[in-house]
Amino acid sequence: MRDPRLVPPLASDPHDMDDLRAEVRQFIDAQSTAGRITPRIDSWLTGWDEEFSRALADRGWLGMTIPVEYGGRGRSHLERFVVTEELLAAGAPVAAHWIADRQIAPSLLVYGSEFHKQRFLPEIARGECYFAIGMSEPDSGSDLASVRTKATRVDDGWVLSGTKVWTSGAHRAHAFICLARTAPLDPANRHGGLSQFIVDLRSPRVDIRPIVSIQGRHDFNEVILDDVFVADDMLFGTVGNGWQQVTSELSFERSGPERFLSTFPLLADTAEQMRNGAVPRHADLGSYVARTIGLHQMSTAVAGALARREPADVAAAVVKVLGTTTEGDIADFADVITDDSGPTDSRYREMIDDAAAQRPGFTLRGGTNEVLRGVIARGLGMR
């Protein structure tokens, strides 16, 4: 009996994308020379630059997998993977469009109404519509089945009440997709009775409160919904189908290159600092490069599975657990080998400090690694 395969095999030659990869690198070089890219940690979370997002849209690198009839480019998930991987490796400021392009657009294509597709997809592809995610709640953590935000049926729509937390970019985004209870919690079926809604974050009775990081940065928010009215046409998908929808959405969130490349600009700069003699040479550099290469191949394989519409939730969990662990290990590695006097490059030191401060969040966002190990165990038939 063969052991179950956790990550699907690569189904195509990765060198088929070499021309596209070279094109993106030329664009990045030009943007860097013009001073529009300063490599940073977590650029997909902290690098909010709407002008840069629109520049990508002008090149056809937003909404790549959205069909042409909805304003997209009709290209493959693997082509999109190549573009996003190169942008993340360069630390480019992609946060403004990231969530909308990464998971909202594909979810709209599967679960959205025709009205939703016509309304949002062309604007996402033009880099003009930005989304946040309304999943996590205080005291719920990664246990999304325990969410307490309620949606109550009223004439012509729903009224939503509850609190969402760690909502990245909500103070700048136009909308988020909110997971809420439309039926009381049934202990025998905790995943039932959940539905999703598209909520305009500028609606009356939406209160967005900043969560400021230890570095003084405002990327996260608490979003309080105080009897917010949502019209019937903003119900997302089917009433009571929220758990299946959100699980599908999380495959896009957990499997992408941002799950192993958040600290890659620091790894690349560490190699450069070693080459220049600014930090001591260390053999472990090679092990982190090797881990990143392995994760690149695994994540590419998952992108291929998603393109083929194959189930990828377990494979995505594997990439997320291994990838975010590697990101944190890179942060620790750079910090340890750089003494207090360190290199004179202040930008490098700033990246180390950012990585050290961000490190605890790597294994939390998108589902804690402890929870995802349970997903993997189920995939192996161990629980």
Beta strands, then each sheet from edge to edge (+ up, - down):
strand 1: 131-134
strand 2: 150-154
strand 3: 157-164
strand 4: 175-181
strand 5: 194-200
strand 6: 206-212
strand 7: 218-231
strand 8: 235-236
sheet 1: 1+ 4+ 5- 8+
sheet 2: 2+ 3- 7+ 6-
end
